[in-house]
Amino acid sequence: MLEIKGLKKRFKAKEVLKNLNLSINEGEIVCLLGNNGAGKTTLINCILRMLQADAGSIFLEGRDISTYKNEEYFSKVNALLESSVNVYDYLTGWQNIEYFSGLLKLDSGNEKIKTYISLFELEEAIHEAVGTYSRGMRQKLALLIALMSSPKLLLLDEPTLGLDIQSKLSVIQILNTIIKTEKIAVLLTSHQMDVVQKLQSRILILKDGVVHAFDKADYEDKDLYTVSYIKDSVMESDTIRGSFQDIYQSYYGKYEIMEIRKKERDLEEILLEVFHETDEG
């Protein structure tokens, strides 16, 4: 769906993107992580044709994006960027939908939009001014508008920012379903690691102007286990290093073993380690 080959971009003395390669399949969510200044915004602006790369090519559906006319390109590509104005406060929720539907030449009364209004739980507030919305409601409306045209490519920057826990989980479930059903290719940037994990995304690291694959399993301690057992009628838990067999033998016969499982490291902890290594060169 989206393929980027050898992308380069320099700002004066600093080369921000260095021969960057990236691909996203339809129905796939790719989360791009990187330190501030790593080049994420530069890359997004190149994809949105707001910046011209110095070298390399970006392809959408096998076609160089430079060959698209604006109307055709932005009927296929949409974005929800945390730093941009995504909805207008002086309009009601419904008027925002009508306005953006007009730009995209959609029928604002179509069944998909009605379904999305219900999914995002905006029925009661849809005819109220967006200026009266909470931040979470504004974000839901912006997501609805970004999704209503069924774009081929969707760029999401902090899509659940401002949502309470229940709303966040609901939106994540909705996004997972819509993205898979509509086969939308998604490039996600977020600092919320719980969102990154729950959005069933493939994680890539942007550092030194190049995209690197990331596999959480590469950073796990394969010999670290958590043992849950009953001792004197009380449930206890230990974290212990060793082979599964040795750990089992050391507890067997002494206690009632309830569970032995590998202890997984927290994704945020691992990524801090990855970026610390990057900072040290």
N, C-alpha and C positions, 0 to 999 in steps of 0.2 A: 504493500500500500504506500508507505513512505520509505524512501531510500535516499540516504545522503552519502555522497562519495567525495572524499578528499577536500572537505570544506576548510577554507582558510580565511581568517579575518584578522587584520592588524589595525590597531589604533596607535598611530605615531610609532614609538619605539617598542610597544608591547604587542606581541602576537598572541591574540586571545584564543583563536581556534587554529589548531595546527593539524592539517590533514585529517580532519574529523570524519569518521565513518559511522553510520547509524542506520538501522532499518527497523521498521515496525510493521507487523502484519495486521490484517484486518481482524477486528475483535480482540486485539491484544493491547494491554496497558503496559507501557514502559515508564518506569519512574527514573528520572534523571536526577541524581544527587551530586552536590558539589559545594565547596565552600563559597562564601560570598566573593564575587569577582572571578569565579572559575570560568564564566562564559555562558551560563545558562540563558541569561536574558539576551545576549548577543545571538545565540543560536535560535531562540524563539523569534527574534526580530528578523532573522534571515529567512526562516520558514514563512513568516507572515509578509515577506517581501517589503519590510520596512527598512531593511538594510541590504546592501548589495555585498555579497561575499567577494573577496579578492580572487579566489580560485575555488574550483570544485563545483559540484552540481547537486541540486535537490530535485528528486523525482516524486511525483504523486501519481499513483496508478500507472507507473511506467513512463510518464511524460514529464519533461523538464518544466518546472513551475514557471520559468521565465516565458514560456510559450502560451500560457493562459492569459486571457483577458480577465480583468478584475472581477467582473460579474460572475464569470464561470468559475474562477478560482475560489472565490469566497462563498459560492454556493456549495462547495465541497469541503471548505476549511472553516472552522470556527474556533474561538478561543475565549476562555474565561481567565482573565489575568488580574491578579490581586491588586496591581498598581493602576489599573485602568477603570474608567467609569463604565460599568456593565449594565446598569439600569438608571433610570432618571427619577429623582425624588419627587418632582412636581407632577408626574403622571401617576395614575393608579396602576396597580399590577396589570390589569387587563389592557390598559392603554399602552403600557410598555410592550406587551405581547403583540398588540395590533401594530404598533410602530415598527418593531423588528420583523414581524411577519411581512409587512409591506416592503421593507428593504429586501427581504429574501424571496418575495413574490409567493408567499404562502397564504393559504386560507386560514385566518386566525380562528375560525370556528370549526376546524377539522377535529375529528374524533381523537387523534393522537394528542393534540394540545389539551383537550378536555381531560383525557386520561392522565396526562402529566400533572395538570393542576391538582387532580385528586391524589396522585402518588406523592406529590410534594406537600400535601396537606395545606394548600393555599386557598381552598374554596371560600372560606369565611372572609378572607382579607383581600381577595382578588380585585374588588372594586374600591378599595381604599388607597389613598395616596401612599406611594412607596416611602415617602419621608416619615411616615408614622410606623413603618416596619421596624422590627428588631433587626440586628445585624444578621442573625441566622435566617430570618425570613427573606431578607434581601438576597442572601446567598442562594437560597432555594430558588427564588425567582430567576436569578441570573443563570443558574444551572439549567432550569427549564428552558429558558430562551436559547441557551447554547446548544441544547439537545434537540429542540423541536424541529429543526430542519434535517435531522438525520445526517449530519456531516460525515464525510469519509474520514476526515482527520479532525481530532479535537485536542486542543492544547489547554491543559488545566493547571493553573497555578494556585495552590492552597485551596482546593475546592470545598473543604469543610471548615474553613476558618470561621470562627464565630458561632458555630453550632454547639448546642448542649450535647451531652453524651448520647441521649436517646435519639435526637435528631441526626447526629452524626452517623450512628449505626444504621438508621433508616436510609439515609442518603447513600451510604456506601453500598447497601444492599440494592437500592434502586439503580445506582450507577453500574454495578457489576452486571445486573440483569439487562439493562438497556444496551450497554456496550457490547455484550455478547450477542444479544438478539439482533441488534441493528448492524453488527459487524463493524463497529467504529474503531479505528486505530487511534490510540490515545497516548499523548506524551504528557506525563504528569511531573510536576515539581512540587515538593512539599517538605516541610520540616517536621510533620507529624508522623512519627514512625508507626504508630498504630494504624493510621490511615494507609500508609504504604503497604503494610502487611495485609490488611483486610481487603484492599482493592485488588488482590490477586495479581500483583504486578511483577514484571521482570525488572530487576534493579540494575542500573548502569551507573558508573561513577565517572564524572567529568573532572579530570585533573590534568594540569599541564596542557590544556587545550585539546586533549584527546579523550575519547570515550573508552572506558575499560569495563569489561564484564565483571559482575560481582556474584559470588555464590556464597551464601551464608555458611554453608557446610564446610567451606575451606577454613573458616575461622573457629569452628567448634572444637572444644576439647573432647576428643573421642574417648578418653578414659575417665571422664568425670561423670559420676552417677549420683542420683538421689534415691535413698532407700527409705521407704516408709514401713514401719513395723509397730507391733504392739508389745509394750514392755510394762509389766505390772498394771495391766488393764488400761494403759494410757497410750494413745497414738503418738509416736515420735518419728522424727525424720532426721536423717544424716546426709551430708554431702561428702562423698568419699571417692578417691581416685583408685583405679585398678581395673582389672578385667571383670566382666560380668560374672564369670564362673567363680573367681576368687572371692568377690564380694558376696555372692550367694552362699558360698561355703562358710564364710566367716559369720554369717547371721543365721544360717540354717541350724535348727535344733536349739538355739538360744532364745530366739524370739519368733513370734508369728509374723512372717514377712507378708506385707500387704502389697507392696509394689517396688520394683527396681526399674528405674528409667534413666535414660541419659539426661543429664542436665544441660538444657539449652541456654546459650548466652543470649542476652537481650540484644536485639538488632541495633538499638541506639548505641549501646556500649561498643559493639563491634565497629560500627561506622566511625565513632570517635577515634578508635584505634587506627582505622584506615586513614582518616584525614590527618591524624597526628603524624603518622608515617610520612604522609605527603608533605606536611609542613617542614619536617626535618630533612626532606630531600631524599 
